Amino acid sequence: MAADLSCLIVGCGYVGSRLARRESARRSLLALVRSGRNATGLQSAGVPTLRVDLDAAPALQPALAAAASQAAVVYLAPPPDSGITDPRLAAFLAQIEDVTPAVFVYISTTGVYGDAGGALVDECTPVAPSNDRSRRRVAAEDTAQAWCAARRVRCVILRVPGIYGPGRLPLERLQRHEPALREADAGPGNRIHVDDLVAAIVAAIDRPSAQGVYNVTDGDYSSTTAYLQLTAAVAGIEPPALLSRAEASAKIPAGMLFFLLESRRVDNRRLLADLGLRLQYPTLQSGVLASFAEMRDAEEAAAT
C-alpha cells in the first residue's frame, strides 16, 4: 500500500524538515540536506540524512538510487537563482536514472500562473510566468512530468503559494517598519500553513489515484496587508504604514512591489475533493494564532 512506501525527501529546509519529523515514525525515509545545521537537527530527531550539494553533481548514484527505487520521492529543492531551467533537478534525476520510484512529488509554485488581475485560477488555467523565477518552475514541472511519463511513474505536481507557520511569520519585516499597500490597493493573497502543506504531500504519496497538478492553498484570500496587520496585532508590535500604489512605487523596492501587485485567487477545490484533504488551518487567523502558540511553547520548553 502507498502508506507503506519508504520516502526520499530531497531538500530538507523548512518544509522538508517538518515532513521528515512527521513521517519518520510512520515509514522508513532518507532526508537529503545541503547544510550541516539541518543534518544535525534531523539526526538528533532520529531522521537518517545524507548531505548532498546538487550543484556539485556528486557521485552518489548508488545511495540515491537505492533510496529512490520503488519509493516516494518528494522533491523540495528550489531551482538556482538564475536562468530559465532547473539544472539541479536534472542532476538529481540523472542520479536515479536507472531506478523507478513509486511516485514522484514535485513542489512547485502558484507563481507559474502569473498575474491574473485578481481573477480565479485553477489547475486548468494555462501557465503564464511573468519572471524568470516562475519560468524556472514551469521548466522544472515539464522536466519532472516528462521523466515520469517515460518511466510510467506516477507524478504529482503541488503548486504552492506563500508558506507560513511557526518561525516563518513576517516579524522581521514588521520590525524593519517596511510599509505595505493600503487595503484598497492590495490584491488578494494566497497562502498555506506548513502543516497543511505537509499533509497535502502525505496525501499525494498515500493516494494511488493522485496524479497531475494540485493547487495547495487554504482558500483564504486575505491580502498581504491583512496578513501583516494580523501578525503585528498578535505579536503586539507596530503595524506597517500603509501607502497608495502611487506612493508605493517610490518607497517599496521594485521586486517586492512586483510581488504585491501580481494578483490572483488560487482555487483549492481539486486539493480538497481529489486528495480528500481536510485543512487544519483554513483561515489565516487560525494559522497565525496556532503558529504563535507553537513558538511560545518552544520558547518555554527551551527555557526549562
Backbone torsions as a table, in degrees:
resi	resn	phi	psi	omega
1	MET	NA	153.9	-178.1
2	ALA	-58.9	-34.1	-178.9
3	ALA	-65.0	-18.1	-179.8
4	ASP	-93.7	0.2	-178.1
5	LEU	-64.6	141.1	167.4
6	SER	-74.0	166.7	-172.2
7	CYS	-137.9	132.9	172.5
8	LEU	-110.5	115.5	-178.8
9	ILE	-103.1	116.2	-177.3
10	VAL	-101.0	105.8	-177.7
11	GLY	100.8	91.5	-176.6
12	CYS	-109.8	68.1	170.2
13	GLY	-88.0	-133.8	-175.9
14	TYR	-60.8	-52.8	-176.8
15	VAL	-74.5	-46.8	-176.8
16	GLY	-61.1	-39.0	178.9
17	SER	-66.3	-39.2	178.2
18	ARG	-64.4	-42.3	177.5
19	LEU	-63.0	-45.4	-177.3
20	ALA	-62.8	-42.7	-179.4
21	ARG	-65.9	-36.8	179.6
22	ARG	-68.9	-41.7	-170.1
23	GLU	-93.2	-10.0	-174.3
24	SER	-63.3	-28.3	178.9
25	ALA	-85.5	-8.5	-172.6
26	ARG	-106.3	-29.6	-177.2
27	ARG	-151.7	157.9	174.7
28	SER	-72.7	140.2	-179.4
29	LEU	-151.3	161.8	173.9
30	LEU	-132.0	131.1	-178.6
31	ALA	-107.1	123.1	174.9
32	LEU	-90.5	124.8	-177.3
33	VAL	-127.1	156.0	178.3
34	ARG	-100.4	-33.9	-175.3
35	SER	-103.8	147.1	176.9
36	GLY	-65.4	-31.3	-179.8
37	ARG	-62.8	-46.4	178.8
38	ASN	-64.6	-38.6	179.6
39	ALA	-61.8	-44.7	-178.8
40	THR	-62.5	-44.2	-179.8
41	GLY	-62.7	-42.5	-179.8
42	LEU	-70.9	-40.5	179.5
43	GLN	-62.9	-36.1	178.3
44	SER	-67.3	-22.7	177.1
45	ALA	-92.2	6.8	177.5
46	GLY	82.7	18.5	-179.3
47	VAL	-97.4	121.0	176.9
48	PRO	-63.7	135.3	-177.8
49	THR	-131.1	157.6	173.9
50	LEU	-136.3	122.8	-178.2
51	ARG	-85.9	121.9	-173.8
52	VAL	-138.5	136.0	170.7
53	ASP	-109.9	103.9	-176.1
54	LEU	-65.3	-22.9	178.1
55	ASP	-71.4	-21.2	-178.2
56	ALA	-91.6	0.1	-180.0
57	ALA	46.7	60.5	-175.9
58	PRO	-67.4	153.5	178.2
59	ALA	-86.7	70.0	-176.5
60	LEU	-116.0	18.8	-172.4
61	GLN	-52.7	-46.5	-179.0
62	PRO	-58.3	-44.2	-178.6
63	ALA	-67.1	-44.0	-179.3
64	LEU	-69.5	-41.4	-179.9
65	ALA	-61.3	-42.5	179.5
66	ALA	-63.7	-39.6	-178.9
67	ALA	-72.7	-28.6	-176.4
68	ALA	-88.0	-22.0	-173.6
69	SER	-63.2	121.9	179.5
70	GLN	54.6	29.8	-179.3
71	ALA	-115.9	171.2	169.6
72	ALA	-87.8	119.4	176.7
73	VAL	-102.3	120.3	178.7
74	VAL	-110.6	114.1	-173.7
75	TYR	-104.6	110.1	-177.2
76	LEU	-113.2	-6.6	-176.6
77	ALA	-66.1	131.7	-179.6
78	PRO	-76.2	159.0	172.3
79	PRO	-67.8	169.2	173.8
80	PRO	-62.5	173.8	-175.4
81	ASP	-87.0	1.4	-179.7
82	SER	-141.3	166.7	-179.7
83	GLY	86.7	-178.2	-179.9
84	ILE	-125.0	13.7	174.9
85	THR	-128.5	-178.8	-178.6
86	ASP	-126.8	85.3	179.1
87	PRO	-65.3	-23.4	177.3
88	ARG	-64.4	-46.2	178.1
89	LEU	-62.3	-42.7	178.8
90	ALA	-60.5	-40.6	179.4
91	ALA	-65.2	-40.7	178.9
92	PHE	-65.6	-45.7	-178.9
93	LEU	-62.8	-32.8	176.0
94	ALA	-64.9	-31.5	179.6
95	GLN	-68.1	-28.5	-176.8
96	ILE	-113.0	24.5	-174.3
97	GLU	-53.9	-34.9	-171.1
98	ASP	-96.4	7.5	-179.9
99	VAL	-121.8	167.8	-178.6
100	THR	-123.7	107.0	173.7
101	PRO	-67.1	161.0	174.6
102	ALA	-76.7	-36.3	179.0
103	VAL	-155.4	144.9	177.7
104	PHE	-119.9	117.5	-179.2
105	VAL	-109.3	115.1	-179.4
106	TYR	-106.8	128.9	-179.3
107	ILE	-94.9	110.9	-177.8
108	SER	-108.9	-156.3	-176.3
109	THR	-138.4	147.9	174.6
110	THR	-72.6	-6.3	175.1
111	GLY	-62.1	-16.7	179.6
112	VAL	-64.7	-19.4	180.0
113	TYR	-77.8	-17.8	-178.0
114	GLY	70.0	-161.5	-178.2
115	ASP	-85.5	119.5	179.1
116	ALA	-107.5	11.9	178.8
117	GLY	61.8	30.3	179.5
118	GLY	86.7	-2.4	-178.3
119	ALA	-74.1	162.6	179.0
120	LEU	-78.9	133.4	175.1
121	VAL	-120.7	144.3	174.9
122	ASP	-130.8	-172.3	-173.4
123	GLU	-66.8	-16.4	177.6
124	CYS	-89.7	-8.7	178.8
125	THR	-68.3	128.6	178.5
126	PRO	-59.7	142.0	176.6
127	VAL	-69.9	146.6	-179.9
128	ALA	-148.2	62.5	-175.4
129	PRO	-60.6	136.9	-176.1
130	SER	-108.4	3.1	177.8
131	ASN	-150.9	166.9	-175.3
132	ASP	-65.9	-31.5	178.5
133	ARG	-58.4	-46.0	179.8
134	SER	-74.0	-32.1	176.5
135	ARG	-63.7	-36.7	176.9
136	ARG	-62.5	-36.9	180.0
137	ARG	-70.2	-39.8	175.9
138	VAL	-61.0	-43.9	178.8
139	ALA	-62.5	-40.0	-180.0
140	ALA	-66.3	-42.2	176.3
141	GLU	-57.1	-47.2	-179.4
142	ASP	-61.2	-42.0	179.5
143	THR	-61.7	-47.1	-178.8
144	ALA	-63.1	-44.0	-177.9
145	GLN	-66.9	-40.5	179.4
146	ALA	-66.6	-42.0	-180.0
147	TRP	-62.4	-43.7	-179.4
148	CYS	-69.1	-40.4	-179.4
149	ALA	-62.5	-38.0	-179.3
150	ALA	-67.2	-22.0	-177.2
151	ARG	-113.7	4.6	-178.3
152	ARG	57.3	42.3	177.2
153	VAL	-98.3	132.8	176.2
154	ARG	-62.1	127.9	-175.9
155	CYS	-121.3	129.9	177.7
156	VAL	-124.6	125.4	175.9
157	ILE	-106.7	119.3	177.0
158	LEU	-105.1	113.2	178.9
159	ARG	-92.5	120.1	-167.6
160	VAL	-120.0	136.2	174.3
161	PRO	-88.6	-146.5	178.8
162	GLY	-65.6	133.0	-179.6
163	ILE	-102.9	131.4	177.1
164	TYR	-133.8	168.7	-179.3
165	GLY	159.7	-169.0	179.5
166	PRO	-57.1	128.1	-178.7
167	GLY	77.0	3.2	179.9
168	ARG	-135.5	56.4	175.9
169	LEU	-118.0	156.8	-173.3
170	PRO	-78.7	45.7	-177.0
171	LEU	-69.5	-40.7	-179.1
172	GLU	-65.1	-38.5	177.9
173	ARG	-62.1	-41.9	178.1
174	LEU	-66.6	-39.6	-179.5
175	GLN	-68.5	-23.9	175.4
176	ARG	-83.3	-2.3	178.6
177	HIS	59.1	39.3	176.7
178	GLU	-73.7	135.9	-179.5
179	PRO	-74.1	167.9	177.7
180	ALA	-136.0	165.4	175.9
181	LEU	-70.8	144.3	173.9
182	ARG	-65.0	154.2	-172.2
183	GLU	-58.5	-35.2	-178.8
184	ALA	-64.7	-25.2	-179.3
185	ASP	-102.9	-8.3	-177.9
186	ALA	-83.8	134.2	178.2
187	GLY	-84.6	177.1	178.0
188	PRO	-65.5	150.1	177.1
189	GLY	-112.2	160.8	178.7
190	ASN	-136.1	128.5	-176.6
191	ARG	-145.9	168.5	171.8
192	ILE	-147.8	135.5	174.2
193	HIS	-70.3	142.7	-174.9
194	VAL	-56.5	-36.9	-178.4
195	ASP	-70.9	-30.9	174.7
196	ASP	-72.3	-34.7	174.6
197	LEU	-64.5	-44.2	177.5
198	VAL	-59.6	-42.0	178.8
199	ALA	-63.1	-36.4	177.9
200	ALA	-66.8	-39.5	177.9
201	ILE	-63.0	-44.8	179.9
202	VAL	-63.1	-41.7	177.9
203	ALA	-62.8	-39.2	178.5
204	ALA	-63.3	-35.2	177.4
205	ILE	-71.6	-46.5	-168.7
206	ASP	-79.9	-21.6	-178.8
207	ARG	-94.5	107.1	-179.8
208	PRO	-59.8	-22.5	179.9
209	SER	-81.2	-12.8	-177.7
210	ALA	-69.3	124.5	-179.7
211	GLN	-161.8	147.4	178.8
212	GLY	91.1	-152.7	-170.9
213	VAL	-100.8	138.2	174.4
214	TYR	-134.7	133.2	170.0
215	ASN	-82.3	127.4	-179.1
216	VAL	-111.0	92.3	-177.8
217	THR	-146.9	158.8	-173.3
218	ASP	-85.1	-11.2	-180.0
219	GLY	80.8	4.3	174.7
220	ASP	-95.4	111.0	-172.2
221	TYR	-93.1	27.9	177.5
222	SER	-56.3	138.6	-177.4
223	SER	-69.6	166.8	173.4
224	THR	-60.0	-35.8	177.8
225	THR	-61.5	-46.3	178.6
226	ALA	-63.0	-37.9	178.4
227	TYR	-62.2	-46.2	179.9
228	LEU	-65.3	-42.0	-179.7
229	GLN	-65.4	-41.1	178.5
230	LEU	-64.7	-45.5	-179.8
231	THR	-60.7	-43.2	179.6
232	ALA	-62.9	-41.8	-179.1
233	ALA	-64.1	-43.8	-179.0
234	VAL	-68.8	-36.8	-179.2
235	ALA	-79.1	-14.8	-178.8
236	GLY	73.7	34.9	179.1
237	ILE	-122.1	169.9	-174.9
238	GLU	-66.8	132.4	177.4
239	PRO	-72.6	164.1	-177.9
240	PRO	-72.5	151.7	170.2
241	ALA	-68.6	144.8	-175.7
242	LEU	-108.6	134.6	-176.1
243	LEU	-122.4	152.8	169.6
244	SER	-75.4	168.7	178.1
245	ARG	-60.7	-39.6	-179.4
246	ALA	-63.6	-43.7	178.6
247	GLU	-67.6	-36.8	-176.2
248	ALA	-64.5	-32.6	-177.6
249	SER	-61.8	-23.2	179.7
250	ALA	-99.3	-15.4	-171.3
251	LYS	-120.9	-13.9	178.7
252	ILE	-109.4	130.8	-179.7
253	PRO	-51.9	146.1	-173.1
254	ALA	-57.3	-42.0	-179.0
255	GLY	-63.3	-44.1	178.7
256	MET	-67.4	-41.0	-179.9
257	LEU	-64.0	-39.4	177.6
258	PHE	-59.7	-44.3	178.3
259	PHE	-61.1	-43.3	-177.1
260	LEU	-67.9	-31.9	-176.0
261	LEU	-89.5	-16.7	176.6
262	GLU	-74.3	116.4	-164.5
263	SER	-124.7	134.0	175.2
264	ARG	-165.0	158.4	171.3
265	ARG	-114.4	123.5	-173.2
266	VAL	-98.7	123.5	-177.1
267	ASP	-78.3	132.1	179.8
268	ASN	-113.7	16.2	-174.2
269	ARG	-65.5	-34.9	178.8
270	ARG	-66.9	-38.3	176.6
271	LEU	-56.6	-48.0	-175.3
272	LEU	-72.5	-39.8	-175.3
273	ALA	-80.6	-51.0	-172.6
274	ASP	-82.1	-33.7	176.7
275	LEU	-92.4	-8.2	178.3
276	GLY	64.0	28.1	-175.3
277	LEU	-80.7	132.6	173.9
278	ARG	-109.4	109.8	-174.6
279	LEU	-66.4	134.5	175.8
280	GLN	-77.6	-29.9	-178.0
281	TYR	-130.5	77.6	-177.4
282	PRO	-76.7	-11.7	177.6
283	THR	-121.5	151.3	178.7
284	LEU	-61.0	-40.9	-178.2
285	GLN	-61.9	-43.8	-179.5
286	SER	-63.9	-39.4	-178.9
287	GLY	-70.3	-40.5	179.9
288	VAL	-67.5	-43.5	179.1
289	LEU	-62.1	-43.1	179.0
290	ALA	-65.4	-35.8	179.4
291	SER	-64.4	-46.1	177.8
292	PHE	-62.8	-39.5	-180.0
293	ALA	-62.3	-42.8	179.3
294	GLU	-66.7	-39.1	178.4
295	MET	-63.6	-40.3	177.3
296	ARG	-65.2	-42.4	178.5
297	ASP	-60.8	-40.6	-180.0
298	ALA	-66.1	-39.8	178.1
299	GLU	-65.2	-40.6	179.3
300	GLU	-66.7	-41.4	179.1
301	ALA	-63.8	-37.6	-179.6
302	ALA	-69.9	-27.4	-177.8
303	ALA	-80.9	-15.8	-177.4
304	THR	-93.4	NA	NA
